[in-house]
Amino acid sequence: MKLPIIKHLSNFIQENDQDYVIETIETLEALTEVPSLKDEELDVIGELISNMYGAVEVDKMIKDGMSQKEALNTFMGRVLGSIDN
C-alpha cells in the first residue's frame, strides 16, 4: 500500500463519489479471474485493489469525523501493526 496513492484516491472520493472507486474495485477483481494473466500483472492489480480499499476505509473515517491526516495515519498504523503481528 502506498500512502500517497491512498491520499489521492481519498481526495477523489471526497470530490466525486465513493461508488466510482467501489465499481473500479469490482472491475479489477473480475479481471483477476482471467487465466492468462501473469503473476506480475496480478500483483499490480492486487496493489491497485488494496490501495482503493484503503482509500474507502480512510473515507469512512473522515465521514466519522476524523481529519484526513488523522484518518490516513490511523489507517497506516493499523496496516503496519498487522504486518508486525
N, C-alpha and C positions, 0 to 999 in steps of 0.2 A: 504494500500500500504506500502511496506517495501523498504526503500531506498537501503539497501544492495542488495536486490534481483534485483531491477531495475538497479543498477550499474553493477551487474554481467551479467545480460541479455544485457545491453548496450555494455559491453565488448564482449560478444558472437556475437552480431550483427556486431561489428566492425571487428572481426576476421573472421567471416563467411559471412553470408548474412541475410538481414532482412527477406527474403522470408521464411526462416525456422521458424521464430517467427510468422509471419503472418499465415502460414499454421497451426501452432500449435494452434493459437488463434481460427481459423476456426474449427479445430477439437474439441477443448474444447467447443466452442459454440454449436456445433452439439450434443455433449454429454449432454448438459443441457436439451435437449428435451426428455431424457429417463425418462419415467414416474415413474419408481421405485426408482429413486434417493431420498435419504433422504435430509432434509434441510441442515444438516451439510456437506454433500458431495457437495451440490450445493454451499454452502458458500466457500468451499475450491476451487472449480473450478472457482468461481467468483473472488476470491482473485488472483488466478493464472492469469486469463484473465486480470484483472486490472493492475497487475504488468507488464505483457507483453505489454499492450497498453502504459503504462508509459515508458517502455524502447524504444518503437518505437518512441514516442514523443521526448524523450531525444536524440535519434539518429538523428532525423530531425534537432534538434537544433545544434547538433555537426556538421552536414553536412552544416549548415548555418553559421558556423564559431565560435561557442562558444566552450570553453574548456569543457571537460566532467564535471568537478566540477561545473562550472558556469551553465551548462545545467541542471544538477541534482538539484542544489539549486533553479534555476528558476522554474523548474517543481514542486518541492515540495512546493515552495512558492505559486504557483497557486492552488495546491491541498488544502493546508491549508487555503488559502484565500477563497476558495469555501466552505469549511466546516464552516468557521466563519460566512458566509453570510446566 
